[in-house]
C-alpha cells in the first residue's frame, strides 16, 4: 500500500548490525530527506557498513532527550530497532533499555504532531517455546507458556505498550515485526555464537525445528515497512525449517548431547572462562522445543517473498565462517 513519502526518519539502535544496515539502506532512498540514527554509543563502521548521509545523534532513549529530538527534527517516521537480545548485557540494564526506553520513545511519538508512522522490531520469541506449542504459530496465536524472563518477556511487554499507543493515536500507522532469529555474514548474536562453537552441545533427547531470517531479507522488510504503509503485526522468517541436527551436520560441527541441567552449567562455565554469554532460559527452551512461525500474512501484505529460505540463510551463514570457529568464544560481543 503506497504511503505519503517519509521525509524525516529516526532509527534507533544504529550502533548494532541491524540498525546500521537499515539506516544505510534508508539514507540511499532519494525520497527520504533526512535519516537520523540514535544510540548510546557511536556506530562501528569498521565492518563495511557506512551510515552515509545518516546523521548520528548520541541519545539514550530512556531519557526525555529523545522527545526533544523527535520534536525539534520534525520526525514523521520512527523505526525502533534497539531491542537488546544479548545476555551479555546485565539483565537489569537490558530491561531498562528495552522496556523503559520503549516507553519513553512511545510517549515522545504520542506527543509529536509530526509523527505518523512507527515500525517496531519485535521477536518471534514472544510465542515462547513449549512442548504444547502448535506446529506453526500465526499472528493470532497466544503463547502456550508466556515467556517469564529475558528479552522474550521484554518483547511481549513492548508489544503491549505499542498496542496502548495505537489506541491513543489511532492516526498512526504502526507495524510490529516478529522476527525469527537472524542469520547472515554480518550477524553476531547468542544464537550465532552457539552455532559457531567448535563442539556444539545439544539437549539430550531433543531435536528442535528451527527457523531463520537472513539479514538481507530482514532489512528489506524494514525498508518496505518504512517507505510504505503496512499497519499490523507480522511474522518474519525464511521459508521452511531445519532440524538442529541437520543444521549442525551441514555446518560440519561436531555435537554432543548433554542433559539440560548440565547444559546450563556449561553456559555458566563459558561465561566465566571463555567469554561466552551463557545459555539463557530462552535459548535452552528453544534448543529443546524450537519454534516455527507462519509468514503468510506478511507475504500477502507485501506481495513479496524472502529471497532466502531458512536453509539458504543457514548456508550463507556457514559459508561466511571460514576456518575460524574460535571467534565464537573470543570475537565481538553479541549485540
Backbone bond lengths (Angstrom), bond angles and torsions (degrees), N, CA, C in turn:
res aa  C-N    CA-C-N  psi(-1)  N-CA   C-N-CA  omega(-1)  CA-C   N-CA-C  phi
1 X - - - 1.448 - - 1.527 108.71 -
2 X 1.329 120.28 111.64 1.452 120.88 -178.87 1.517 110.95 -63.53
3 X 1.320 116.04 148.23 1.456 122.03 -179.71 1.505 108.80 -127.73
4 X 1.340 115.88 164.52 1.456 119.63 170.25 1.524 107.82 -58.07
5 X 1.325 116.02 140.05 1.462 120.26 -173.13 1.521 111.20 -58.37
6 X 1.339 115.37 134.83 1.460 120.01 172.63 1.531 107.64 -69.27
7 X 1.314 116.81 128.50 1.466 120.28 -177.72 1.516 111.51 -99.30
8 X 1.337 116.29 -51.78 1.462 121.83 -177.83 1.526 107.96 -123.39
9 X 1.331 115.91 112.88 1.462 121.58 -175.60 1.521 109.39 -112.24
10 X 1.327 115.86 131.79 1.456 121.88 175.04 1.516 108.82 -109.41
11 X 1.351 116.53 127.53 1.454 122.56 -179.65 1.516 108.48 -116.02
12 X 1.325 117.78 123.39 1.459 120.84 176.67 1.529 109.60 -90.77
13 X 1.337 115.84 155.92 1.455 120.95 175.95 1.516 114.62 74.24
14 X 1.353 118.34 34.35 1.465 119.99 -175.01 1.524 113.36 -77.28
15 X 1.326 118.92 -4.47 1.463 119.03 175.37 1.523 111.85 -83.07
16 X 1.348 117.62 -3.71 1.460 122.18 179.54 1.511 110.03 -106.22
17 X 1.328 115.61 165.36 1.465 119.26 -170.83 1.517 112.28 -59.05
18 X 1.338 117.89 -42.73 1.456 120.23 -174.98 1.524 110.72 -71.28
19 X 1.330 116.92 -46.19 1.458 119.99 179.27 1.510 112.30 -60.67
20 X 1.344 116.55 -42.26 1.458 120.59 179.94 1.521 111.22 -63.79
21 X 1.324 116.90 -43.18 1.463 119.86 -178.41 1.522 111.54 -68.56
22 X 1.327 117.14 -39.52 1.465 119.69 179.90 1.532 110.06 -67.17
23 X 1.325 117.14 -44.15 1.462 120.08 178.25 1.520 110.48 -60.55
24 X 1.341 116.59 -42.32 1.462 121.05 179.39 1.524 111.06 -61.49
25 X 1.329 117.26 -40.24 1.467 121.30 179.31 1.517 111.40 -68.38
26 X 1.322 117.06 -42.70 1.458 120.37 -177.14 1.517 112.10 -69.84
27 X 1.350 117.28 -35.89 1.465 119.14 -177.96 1.527 111.45 -67.30
28 X 1.342 117.26 -20.08 1.460 120.92 178.72 1.525 112.39 -83.31
29 X 1.323 117.46 -7.15 1.467 121.50 -179.55 1.529 108.90 -81.60
30 X 1.340 118.32 115.97 1.469 119.48 -177.33 1.526 113.58 -66.19
31 X 1.348 116.69 -16.41 1.451 119.31 179.08 1.516 113.88 -79.22
32 X 1.332 116.82 -11.10 1.463 120.88 179.42 1.521 108.71 -101.26
33 X 1.306 116.92 122.33 1.454 121.36 -175.29 1.532 112.48 -73.77
34 X 1.329 115.96 -36.83 1.467 119.22 -171.24 1.514 109.84 -152.27
35 X 1.328 116.68 134.22 1.456 122.34 174.06 1.523 107.67 -121.00
36 X 1.326 115.93 125.81 1.462 122.43 179.34 1.518 107.87 -114.04
37 X 1.328 116.47 122.91 1.457 121.20 178.11 1.509 110.51 -107.01
38 X 1.331 117.26 131.70 1.464 120.70 -178.23 1.520 110.31 -124.59
39 X 1.326 114.74 147.75 1.459 122.41 173.88 1.523 106.66 -170.16
40 X 1.346 114.51 172.83 1.467 118.78 -179.59 1.516 112.33 -83.62
41 X 1.343 117.32 -16.98 1.468 121.93 177.21 1.521 107.99 -133.61
42 X 1.339 117.71 153.39 1.472 119.98 178.86 1.517 111.08 -63.86
43 X 1.328 117.79 149.95 1.469 120.57 178.79 1.517 111.14 -69.37
44 X 1.334 114.71 148.55 1.453 121.70 176.13 1.525 107.91 -92.50
45 X 1.325 116.99 110.57 1.463 121.02 -177.07 1.524 112.10 -99.00
46 X 1.348 117.15 12.61 1.461 120.10 -176.75 1.520 113.30 -76.65
47 X 1.347 117.38 -7.12 1.469 120.05 -177.19 1.523 111.60 -104.18
48 X 1.322 116.66 20.95 1.456 120.05 171.32 1.508 115.78 92.43
49 X 1.329 119.89 3.01 1.464 121.69 177.65 1.517 108.16 -105.18
50 X 1.327 115.94 111.19 1.458 121.26 179.03 1.524 109.09 -96.49
51 X 1.313 117.22 142.17 1.459 120.80 178.36 1.529 112.07 -82.58
52 X 1.337 117.34 -5.49 1.460 119.60 177.52 1.512 111.93 56.57
53 X 1.324 115.58 -127.69 1.463 119.28 -178.44 1.533 113.01 -87.29
54 X 1.343 116.90 7.65 1.470 118.72 174.48 1.514 109.91 -61.82
55 X 1.318 116.26 134.08 1.467 121.89 178.71 1.527 108.66 -92.05
56 X 1.319 116.87 116.57 1.455 119.49 178.77 1.525 110.07 -86.87
57 X 1.334 115.43 131.23 1.468 121.87 175.80 1.522 107.47 -126.96
58 X 1.307 115.24 124.84 1.469 119.75 -179.24 1.528 108.81 -81.03
59 X 1.314 114.84 104.62 1.466 121.40 -175.86 1.518 108.64 -140.18
60 X 1.312 116.12 136.14 1.456 122.46 172.06 1.519 107.14 -93.22
61 X 1.347 117.29 115.10 1.464 119.27 -175.24 1.524 112.44 -69.17
62 X 1.326 117.67 -5.78 1.469 119.70 174.95 1.524 111.73 -77.68
63 X 1.318 117.77 -8.91 1.466 122.20 -175.52 1.525 110.36 -107.73
64 X 1.342 117.16 162.01 1.476 120.53 177.71 1.522 113.63 -64.56
65 X 1.334 117.72 -10.25 1.469 120.17 -179.85 1.524 112.01 -59.43
66 X 1.331 117.53 -29.66 1.452 119.50 -178.60 1.526 110.32 -66.66
67 X 1.325 117.34 -36.22 1.469 120.45 177.74 1.524 110.45 -66.19
68 X 1.323 116.80 -40.16 1.466 120.26 178.96 1.526 110.69 -62.81
69 X 1.339 116.34 -40.95 1.460 119.95 -179.66 1.523 111.32 -66.33
70 X 1.326 117.42 -45.51 1.466 120.86 -179.51 1.525 110.43 -61.19
71 X 1.328 116.24 -41.22 1.465 119.82 -178.90 1.523 111.69 -70.32
72 X 1.323 117.14 -46.97 1.465 120.00 -175.78 1.523 112.80 -69.01
73 X 1.333 117.43 -31.12 1.467 120.57 -178.62 1.524 112.65 -88.80
74 X 1.315 118.04 -7.08 1.464 120.79 -177.61 1.518 112.42 62.72
75 X 1.338 116.41 43.00 1.469 121.33 -177.69 1.524 110.15 -65.55
76 X 1.336 116.28 125.58 1.473 118.96 177.82 1.528 112.77 -103.81
77 X 1.350 117.34 -16.68 1.465 121.12 -178.91 1.520 109.48 -135.98
78 X 1.330 116.70 127.75 1.464 122.35 178.81 1.518 108.50 -115.55
79 X 1.340 115.96 127.13 1.461 122.30 176.84 1.530 106.54 -114.06
80 X 1.327 116.01 107.48 1.472 121.59 -171.33 1.527 109.04 -99.04
81 X 1.354 115.29 106.05 1.468 121.00 -174.76 1.518 113.41 -119.17
82 X 1.316 118.42 7.46 1.472 119.82 -169.54 1.530 113.76 -91.08
83 X 1.340 116.88 36.19 1.459 120.17 173.36 1.526 109.12 -70.47
84 X 1.331 116.82 119.83 1.459 121.73 179.72 1.520 107.89 -85.93
85 X 1.333 116.35 115.97 1.463 120.99 -178.41 1.520 112.81 -109.32
86 X 1.317 118.02 -5.27 1.463 121.36 -174.69 1.514 111.37 -87.10
87 X 1.335 116.19 133.93 1.459 119.93 176.44 1.523 112.22 -80.31
88 X 1.362 117.32 0.33 1.458 119.21 175.26 1.523 111.31 -74.83
89 X 1.330 116.68 -17.39 1.462 121.37 174.60 1.523 108.11 -86.38
90 X 1.340 118.35 130.46 1.469 119.39 179.16 1.519 111.51 -50.68
91 X 1.333 115.52 139.63 1.460 119.99 -172.41 1.529 112.76 -56.84
92 X 1.324 117.78 -42.97 1.462 120.19 -178.14 1.523 110.59 -62.19
93 X 1.334 116.09 -42.00 1.457 119.56 -179.97 1.517 111.14 -68.19
94 X 1.339 117.04 -41.73 1.461 120.59 179.10 1.529 110.65 -60.74
95 X 1.327 116.88 -41.70 1.462 120.49 178.94 1.524 110.97 -62.82
96 X 1.315 116.18 -41.84 1.467 120.03 177.63 1.521 111.32 -61.93
97 X 1.341 115.62 -47.47 1.461 119.62 -178.96 1.525 110.99 -62.47
98 X 1.326 116.01 -42.73 1.460 119.91 -176.34 1.521 112.44 -73.60
99 X 1.317 116.48 -54.52 1.473 120.41 -170.48 1.523 111.76 -88.59
100 X 1.326 117.37 -53.77 1.467 119.30 -178.77 1.522 110.04 -64.97
101 X 1.343 116.28 -41.81 1.461 119.14 177.85 1.518 112.28 -59.58
102 X 1.331 116.76 -44.29 1.463 120.01 178.96 1.517 111.24 -64.57
103 X 1.321 117.86 -40.05 1.462 120.01 178.94 1.528 111.03 -59.99
104 X 1.340 116.79 -43.47 1.468 120.10 178.18 1.527 110.78 -63.88
105 X 1.322 116.01 -42.86 1.460 120.06 -179.17 1.526 111.11 -63.78
106 X 1.323 117.27 -44.40 1.467 120.19 -179.58 1.526 111.41 -66.19
107 X 1.327 116.11 -37.08 1.469 118.96 176.57 1.522 110.61 -62.53
108 X 1.330 116.30 -39.03 1.465 120.04 178.13 1.527 110.62 -65.50
109 X 1.337 117.04 -41.27 1.464 120.57 177.67 1.528 111.18 -63.13
110 X 1.319 115.86 -40.67 1.467 119.82 -179.16 1.518 111.56 -61.92
111 X 1.336 116.97 -38.64 1.463 120.53 -176.07 1.523 113.24 -81.17
112 X 1.320 117.18 -20.36 1.461 119.78 -174.16 1.523 111.22 -83.12
113 X 1.334 118.22 120.94 1.465 120.01 177.91 1.522 112.75 -71.44
114 X 1.328 117.29 -18.93 1.467 120.31 -178.96 1.522 112.29 -80.16
115 X 1.336 117.51 -28.57 1.462 121.04 -174.26 1.520 110.34 -72.89
116 X 1.348 115.57 127.32 1.462 120.50 -178.33 1.524 112.59 -131.54
117 X 1.353 116.80 -5.45 1.455 118.64 -178.87 1.522 109.84 -145.13
118 X 1.350 115.45 140.90 1.454 122.23 178.30 1.524 108.54 -136.84
119 X 1.329 115.22 127.77 1.460 121.96 176.18 1.525 107.14 -117.87
120 X 1.336 117.20 125.45 1.463 121.68 -172.96 1.522 110.26 -121.01
121 X 1.332 115.90 125.80 1.464 120.34 170.78 1.528 108.82 -78.53
122 X 1.313 116.11 117.94 1.457 120.88 170.59 1.525 107.42 -115.71
123 X 1.311 116.81 -160.74 1.460 120.68 -175.15 1.520 110.06 -144.37
124 X 1.329 115.29 143.70 1.461 119.72 173.34 1.520 111.48 -63.73
125 X 1.331 117.20 -11.63 1.463 120.77 176.87 1.522 112.11 -62.61
126 X 1.341 118.34 -15.68 1.470 119.89 177.39 1.528 111.08 -62.30
127 X 1.342 118.08 -22.22 1.464 121.07 178.23 1.527 112.03 -77.65
128 X 1.330 116.90 -12.97 1.452 120.01 -176.52 1.520 111.68 71.94
129 X 1.323 115.62 -173.20 1.471 123.16 174.14 1.514 107.21 -142.21
130 X 1.320 115.82 122.94 1.458 120.65 -172.43 1.519 109.13 -148.91
131 X 1.344 117.80 151.24 1.470 119.31 175.31 1.517 113.05 -67.49
132 X 1.331 117.96 -11.77 1.461 121.77 -179.59 1.520 112.63 -101.73
133 X 1.335 117.71 7.71 1.462 121.57 -178.08 1.529 111.43 -62.96
134 X 1.346 116.52 152.97 1.462 118.98 169.09 1.528 109.81 -66.06
135 X 1.322 116.57 161.51 1.467 120.27 -179.97 1.524 111.00 -60.27
136 X 1.347 115.65 -36.58 1.463 121.67 -179.28 1.521 108.15 -141.43
137 X 1.321 116.86 131.42 1.458 121.43 177.11 1.531 110.32 -88.19
138 X 1.338 116.78 130.61 1.457 121.49 166.21 1.524 108.50 -99.94
139 X 1.323 115.42 170.05 1.469 119.61 -179.35 1.525 112.12 -63.75
140 X 1.311 118.06 -19.82 1.469 121.18 -179.37 1.528 112.70 -83.36
141 X 1.331 117.12 -13.69 1.459 120.76 -175.43 1.529 111.32 -79.43
142 X 1.325 114.60 144.07 1.461 121.42 173.50 1.527 108.48 -99.23
143 X 1.336 117.04 151.37 1.472 118.10 177.69 1.512 111.85 -64.24
144 X 1.330 115.82 139.51 1.461 120.04 175.88 1.523 109.31 -65.78
145 X 1.328 115.90 -43.49 1.460 122.24 174.52 1.527 107.01 -126.91
146 X 1.319 116.82 104.38 1.458 120.17 -177.52 1.527 110.49 -61.55
147 X 1.321 118.27 138.95 1.470 120.54 177.61 1.523 110.86 -56.42
148 X 1.321 115.69 136.50 1.466 120.28 -176.23 1.514 113.05 -108.94
149 X 1.330 117.66 0.30 1.459 119.41 -178.08 1.515 109.61 -158.57
150 X 1.323 115.63 169.50 1.449 121.60 171.55 1.513 114.79 71.53
151 X 1.324 114.80 -168.77 1.464 120.24 -175.71 1.524 111.83 -65.57
152 X 1.346 118.29 -25.79 1.460 120.32 177.91 1.531 110.46 -63.38
153 X 1.322 116.47 -42.39 1.462 120.36 176.24 1.523 110.16 -65.68
154 X 1.345 116.51 -40.72 1.466 120.31 177.95 1.527 110.62 -60.00
155 X 1.335 117.06 -43.35 1.462 120.41 -178.32 1.526 110.96 -61.82
156 X 1.332 116.59 -39.06 1.462 119.68 176.47 1.525 112.00 -63.23
157 X 1.331 116.91 -41.90 1.466 120.39 177.93 1.520 110.70 -65.11
158 X 1.331 116.33 -41.59 1.467 120.63 179.15 1.525 110.10 -59.18
159 X 1.327 116.72 -45.36 1.463 119.10 179.28 1.524 111.47 -61.61
160 X 1.336 117.11 -35.60 1.460 120.02 177.02 1.520 111.61 -63.24
161 X 1.328 117.32 -42.89 1.466 120.53 178.00 1.527 111.16 -66.60
162 X 1.324 117.34 -35.41 1.462 119.97 177.66 1.525 110.48 -65.50
163 X 1.327 117.07 -41.12 1.466 119.33 177.37 1.525 110.88 -62.01
164 X 1.331 116.77 -37.22 1.458 119.90 175.92 1.514 111.91 -62.02
165 X 1.332 116.90 -40.30 1.466 120.38 178.40 1.524 111.20 -63.64
166 X 1.325 117.35 -40.96 1.468 119.07 -179.17 1.531 111.44 -64.77
167 X 1.320 116.97 -29.32 1.474 118.74 176.23 1.525 110.72 -71.60
168 X 1.324 116.69 -35.34 1.466 119.92 -178.81 1.526 112.71 -82.14
169 X 1.337 116.44 -28.96 1.465 120.89 -179.86 1.533 108.26 -127.59
170 X 1.319 115.27 77.26 1.464 119.43 -176.87 1.523 112.39 -67.71
171 X 1.333 116.84 -12.27 1.463 120.29 179.05 1.526 112.69 -80.32
172 X 1.334 117.77 -13.33 1.452 121.25 -179.49 1.533 110.89 -76.59
173 X 1.335 116.04 138.59 1.463 121.27 169.84 1.523 107.03 -90.48
174 X 1.333 117.15 110.33 1.466 121.95 -173.76 1.521 109.72 -115.56
175 X 1.335 116.13 124.86 1.457 122.32 177.67 1.522 108.77 -117.35
176 X 1.329 117.14 125.29 1.463 123.11 177.22 1.524 107.77 -113.35
177 X 1.342 116.22 125.77 1.462 120.99 -173.97 1.516 109.81 -116.41
178 X 1.332 115.74 117.57 1.461 121.82 179.40 1.530 108.82 -96.05
179 X 1.326 115.36 95.55 1.454 121.23 -174.98 1.528 111.71 -82.62
180 X 1.336 115.50 139.25 1.459 120.21 163.16 1.530 107.90 -68.55
181 X 1.323 117.30 175.01 1.465 120.17 179.85 1.526 110.60 -62.24
182 X 1.331 115.65 133.05 1.457 121.18 179.22 1.524 110.55 -75.28
183 X 1.340 115.46 143.50 1.454 122.37 170.14 1.522 108.84 -137.44
184 X 1.311 115.53 153.83 1.452 121.04 177.97 1.510 109.15 154.84
185 X 1.317 117.36 168.91 1.466 120.61 -177.67 1.519 114.18 -59.27
186 X 1.337 117.76 -29.00 1.458 120.08 -176.24 1.519 115.07 -95.27
187 X 1.332 118.16 2.68 1.463 121.11 -173.49 1.531 110.13 -92.59
188 X 1.322 115.60 126.93 1.463 121.84 174.04 1.516 107.09 -126.37
189 X 1.322 117.32 107.03 1.460 122.24 -174.09 1.522 108.77 -143.32
190 X 1.317 115.45 176.54 1.458 119.57 177.24 1.522 110.78 -61.06
191 X 1.339 117.23 -38.71 1.457 120.86 179.87 1.525 111.13 -67.80
192 X 1.342 118.06 -44.48 1.464 119.13 -179.36 1.523 110.95 -67.92
193 X 1.320 117.87 -32.96 1.471 119.69 175.80 1.526 110.67 -65.47
194 X 1.301 115.62 -40.39 1.469 119.24 176.68 1.524 110.25 -60.98
195 X 1.325 117.36 -45.49 1.456 121.21 -176.91 1.528 112.88 -70.84
196 X 1.336 117.22 -16.59 1.459 120.30 179.83 1.523 113.03 -96.22
197 X 1.321 118.09 0.49 1.461 119.58 -179.71 1.532 110.71 -60.05
198 X 1.329 118.07 143.01 1.467 120.65 179.47 1.526 112.63 -59.48
199 X 1.330 116.71 -40.45 1.463 122.85 171.68 1.522 106.36 -128.09
200 X 1.320 116.25 122.09 1.455 120.71 -170.16 1.527 110.16 -97.64
201 X 1.334 118.44 117.72 1.468 119.64 175.15 1.527 110.58 -76.92
202 X 1.310 116.52 136.21 1.459 121.67 174.36 1.520 108.54 -119.12
203 X 1.319 116.23 165.42 1.465 120.21 -178.78 1.526 108.82 -84.39
204 X 1.309 116.29 121.81 1.460 122.52 -177.37 1.526 110.65 -55.41
205 X 1.343 115.76 126.22 1.458 121.01 176.44 1.511 114.87 90.22
206 X 1.337 118.22 2.71 1.463 120.90 -176.90 1.530 110.05 -129.16
207 X 1.328 115.35 144.22 1.466 121.74 175.42 1.534 107.30 -142.77
208 X 1.331 116.64 82.17 1.466 119.99 -169.43 1.525 113.77 -71.83
209 X 1.344 114.67 154.22 1.466 121.72 171.62 1.533 107.96 -84.80
210 X 1.319 115.87 129.43 1.463 121.72 -175.56 1.522 110.22 -119.40
211 X 1.321 114.03 153.50 1.457 121.02 179.63 1.516 107.85 -138.71
212 X 1.332 117.16 141.92 1.455 121.34 -178.34 1.527 110.39 -133.59
213 X 1.329 114.87 160.03 1.462 121.01 170.99 1.521 107.12 -124.15
214 X 1.328 116.48 131.16 1.461 120.20 178.59 1.520 109.58 -71.84
215 X 1.319 116.55 144.24 1.459 120.49 -177.89 1.524 111.90 -57.40
216 X 1.339 118.87 -36.37 1.466 120.65 179.40 1.527 111.09 -62.88
217 X 1.335 116.53 -42.45 1.467 119.92 179.03 1.530 110.97 -68.24
218 X 1.338 116.96 -38.16 1.456 119.26 177.06 1.511 112.15 -61.33
219 X 1.325 116.82 -42.05 1.463 121.08 178.79 1.525 110.47 -65.40
220 X 1.332 116.82 -40.14 1.462 119.79 -179.90 1.527 111.37 -65.36
221 X 1.318 117.77 -40.68 1.467 120.37 177.06 1.527 110.03 -61.11
222 X 1.329 116.87 -45.19 1.463 119.97 -179.71 1.522 111.58 -65.41
223 X 1.326 117.12 -36.73 1.468 119.79 176.41 1.524 110.70 -61.60
224 X 1.319 116.30 -48.06 1.464 120.11 -178.79 1.525 111.63 -62.87
225 X 1.320 116.51 -41.01 1.457 119.56 179.33 1.533 111.56 -64.77
226 X 1.330 116.45 -27.63 1.461 120.97 -178.56 1.528 111.91 -79.85
227 X 1.318 117.15 -43.36 1.466 120.10 -174.22 1.523 112.50 -91.23
228 X 1.330 117.04 -9.87 1.457 121.82 176.41 1.524 108.64 -125.43
229 X 1.321 116.81 167.63 1.461 121.18 176.60 1.526 109.69 -101.62
230 X 1.334 115.46 114.44 1.458 120.79 176.05 1.533 108.25 -138.37
231 X 1.320 117.38 71.17 1.465 118.74 -178.55 1.518 111.73 -66.80
232 X 1.331 115.23 148.42 1.454 120.83 177.96 1.515 110.96 132.90
233 X 1.328 114.71 -177.54 1.461 122.54 178.89 1.521 108.55 -111.18
234 X 1.345 117.09 130.36 1.454 121.14 -173.13 1.525 111.16 -136.52
235 X 1.339 115.58 135.54 1.462 121.78 169.32 1.521 109.30 -77.56
236 X 1.346 116.18 143.33 1.465 120.70 -179.99 1.529 108.89 -132.23
237 X 1.330 116.86 119.48 1.470 121.95 178.68 1.506 108.92 -163.39
238 X 1.329 116.07 160.19 1.452 120.94 171.95 1.511 110.80 -74.72
239 X 1.315 116.50 156.61 1.461 120.92 179.11 1.524 110.78 -63.38
240 X 1.328 115.64 150.17 1.453 121.24 172.65 1.509 113.78 79.33
241 X 1.338 115.19 177.85 1.461 122.51 -179.50 1.524 108.93 -137.52
242 X 1.321 114.94 163.69 1.458 123.03 172.54 1.522 107.90 -130.28
243 X 1.313 117.42 136.15 1.456 119.71 166.48 1.524 108.40 -72.26
244 X 1.307 117.18 147.99 1.457 120.29 178.56 1.530 110.87 -57.04
245 X 1.338 117.13 -40.54 1.467 120.03 -179.90 1.529 111.05 -62.43
246 X 1.342 117.12 -39.31 1.461 120.59 177.09 1.526 110.95 -63.54
247 X 1.334 115.36 -44.39 1.458 119.78 -178.06 1.523 111.21 -61.00
248 X 1.316 117.34 -43.75 1.463 119.95 -177.58 1.529 111.26 -69.34
249 X 1.322 117.05 -36.57 1.469 118.89 176.48 1.521 110.68 -63.59
250 X 1.330 116.59 -43.08 1.463 119.95 -178.59 1.529 111.57 -67.82
251 X 1.326 116.10 -29.49 1.459 119.80 178.11 1.522 112.27 -82.37
252 X 1.348 116.17 -7.31 1.458 119.56 -177.60 1.514 113.08 68.26
253 X 1.338 116.56 28.66 1.452 121.36 -178.57 1.529 110.23 -99.15
254 X 1.331 118.36 123.18 1.465 119.23 171.99 1.521 109.88 -67.26
255 X 1.326 115.80 146.08 1.461 119.86 -179.42 1.520 109.91 -130.34
256 X 1.322 115.45 159.37 1.459 120.78 177.77 1.528 108.45 -137.59
257 X 1.344 118.22 121.94 1.469 119.98 178.08 1.531 110.52 -69.57
258 X 1.326 116.56 134.02 1.455 122.46 -176.10 1.525 108.15 -134.09
259 X 1.340 119.01 136.17 1.468 119.77 174.05 1.524 110.63 -57.28
260 X 1.325 115.85 146.01 1.458 120.66 -174.48 1.530 114.11 -53.22
261 X 1.366 119.80 -46.21 1.478 118.61 179.20 1.524 112.50 -60.74
262 X 1.328 117.02 -35.90 1.464 120.67 179.27 1.516 111.31 -69.05
263 X 1.346 116.54 -33.29 1.462 119.89 178.55 1.523 110.34 -65.46
264 X 1.327 116.75 -37.50 1.469 119.76 175.62 1.518 110.30 -62.02
265 X 1.327 117.00 -40.55 1.465 121.06 179.26 1.534 110.79 -65.20
266 X 1.342 116.07 -39.80 1.463 119.47 177.56 1.515 110.78 -62.02
267 X 1.325 116.39 -38.03 1.456 119.47 178.00 1.510 111.60 -63.07
268 X 1.348 116.72 -40.22 1.466 120.06 178.18 1.523 110.94 -65.01
269 X 1.337 117.26 -40.00 1.453 120.12 178.06 1.522 111.14 -65.31
270 X 1.333 115.99 -41.75 1.457 119.17 179.14 1.511 112.15 -62.84
271 X 1.322 116.14 -36.47 1.455 119.71 179.35 1.521 110.62 -64.28
272 X 1.331 116.73 -37.30 1.466 119.58 -176.34 1.521 112.93 -82.43
273 X 1.341 117.36 -37.65 1.452 119.38 -168.40 1.531 114.29 -109.22
274 X 1.312 118.44 -21.42 1.462 118.81 -173.96 1.511 114.12 -123.34
275 X 1.340 117.58 0.74 1.449 119.51 180.00 1.516 113.68 80.26
276 X 1.334 118.10 0.60 1.455 120.93 176.67 1.520 108.56 -72.17
277 X 1.325 116.34 141.14 1.463 119.07 -172.36 1.522 113.68 -84.55
278 X 1.329 117.82 8.45 1.453 119.69 169.97 1.521 113.64 94.26
279 X 1.326 115.26 169.99 1.452 122.49 176.97 1.525 107.52 -101.81
280 X 1.318 115.94 100.36 1.456 120.66 -179.26 1.523 109.35 -69.10
281 X 1.344 117.65 161.79 1.468 119.37 175.94 1.526 112.65 -56.88
282 X 1.357 116.50 -36.21 1.471 119.84 178.84 1.524 110.58 -63.70
283 X 1.342 116.40 -44.80 1.464 120.12 -179.44 1.523 110.91 -65.31
284 X 1.325 117.82 -41.21 1.465 120.48 -179.83 1.527 111.47 -62.13
285 X 1.330 117.31 -43.33 1.464 119.86 179.79 1.530 110.49 -67.40
286 X 1.326 116.89 -37.03 1.462 120.95 177.91 1.523 110.59 -65.09
287 X 1.346 116.43 -37.22 1.462 120.87 178.82 1.531 112.23 -72.50
288 X 1.319 116.62 -16.46 1.466 120.14 173.97 1.531 111.44 -89.58
289 X 1.327 115.63 -54.00 1.462 120.45 -165.95 1.519 113.88 -109.85
290 X 1.333 118.40 -14.23 1.450 120.56 -179.60 1.521 111.98 64.42
291 X 1.322 115.32 -166.20 1.472 120.83 177.70 1.525 107.88 -171.07
292 X 1.328 116.95 134.42 1.461 121.50 177.30 1.522 108.45 -129.58
293 X 1.336 116.41 133.39 1.464 121.13 -178.22 1.519 110.50 -119.54
294 X 1.313 115.63 148.57 1.464 122.39 178.20 1.528 109.28 -89.78
295 X 1.320 117.28 131.79 1.467 121.29 -176.71 1.527 112.30 -112.62
296 X 1.321 117.61 17.09 1.462 120.97 -178.31 1.522 112.22 -58.68
297 X 1.343 116.68 -41.82 1.470 119.96 -177.16 1.519 111.26 -61.36
298 X 1.328 116.91 -42.80 1.463 120.34 179.31 1.525 110.83 -64.59
299 X 1.324 116.86 -46.62 1.457 120.44 -177.28 1.524 111.17 -64.15
300 X 1.337 117.54 -38.05 1.463 120.93 177.05 1.528 111.09 -68.04
301 X 1.330 116.54 -40.89 1.464 120.92 -177.61 1.529 111.52 -66.22
302 X 1.325 116.58 -42.72 1.463 120.40 -175.72 1.529 113.25 -93.71
303 X 1.344 117.37 -9.34 1.472 121.13 -171.47 1.530 109.63 50.47
304 X 1.307 114.54 52.03 1.471 121.93 -170.69 1.516 108.35 -154.83
305 X 1.336 115.65 148.82 1.458 121.01 174.49 1.518 108.82 -126.79
306 X 1.325 118.57 148.35 1.463 120.41 178.60 1.526 111.42 -58.88
307 X 1.317 115.48 144.08 1.460 121.04 177.05 1.526 110.76 -67.20
308 X 1.348 115.86 -36.34 1.461 121.47 -175.59 1.525 110.33 -107.03
309 X 1.317 117.06 128.16 1.455 120.56 167.71 1.525 108.66 -73.99
310 X 1.324 116.51 173.42 1.466 119.79 174.83 1.532 110.64 -57.30
311 X 1.323 116.65 -44.17 1.472 120.44 179.73 1.524 111.29 -63.36
312 X 1.330 116.90 -42.63 1.461 120.27 -178.26 1.524 111.11 -68.95
313 X 1.333 117.28 -37.32 1.463 120.43 177.19 1.525 110.24 -63.08
314 X 1.343 115.81 -41.58 1.461 119.26 179.00 1.522 110.64 -66.85
315 X 1.325 117.23 -39.74 1.465 120.80 179.68 1.524 110.68 -63.31
316 X 1.332 117.45 -40.39 1.461 120.21 179.79 1.524 110.57 -67.66
317 X 1.313 116.55 -37.81 1.462 121.16 176.93 1.527 111.00 -62.07
318 X 1.321 117.22 -48.97 1.462 120.18 -177.37 1.525 111.46 -68.30
319 X 1.344 117.52 -34.81 1.461 120.41 179.68 1.519 111.53 -63.26
320 X 1.343 116.62 -29.14 1.464 120.85 -177.95 1.520 113.23 -83.39
321 X 1.338 117.42 -6.22 1.460 119.43 -173.78 1.518 113.30 -80.37
322 X 1.348 118.46 -23.25 1.458 120.61 -179.53 1.511 111.20 59.02
323 X 1.333 116.20 -135.40 1.463 121.12 -177.14 1.515 110.62 -116.11
324 X 1.330 116.41 33.91 1.464 117.77 -175.87 1.503 114.53 -118.99
325 X 1.345 119.39 56.34 1.467 119.96 -178.17 1.511 113.39 -62.07
326 X 1.341 118.02 -25.35 1.455 118.84 -176.73 1.521 112.48 -72.01
327 X 1.356 117.96 -9.85 1.462 117.86 173.50 1.514 110.69 -63.62
328 X 1.328 116.98 -20.02 1.464 119.59 176.47 1.521 110.60 -63.09
329 X 1.334 116.80 -28.90 1.458 119.57 -177.88 1.532 111.79 -95.56
330 X 1.340 117.51 -33.26 1.445 119.00 -170.71 1.522 112.74 -121.91
331 X 1.340 117.72 10.56 1.456 120.23 -178.07 1.502 112.91 -86.97
332 X 1.320 114.84 -151.60 1.466 120.78 -175.92 1.523 111.57 -65.96
333 X 1.310 115.51 156.06 1.473 120.79 174.27 1.516 108.17 -74.25
334 X 1.342 119.47 128.85 1.460 120.60 179.71 1.515 110.67 -65.98
335 X 1.350 115.45 142.08 1.462 120.61 179.09 1.515 108.89 -117.26
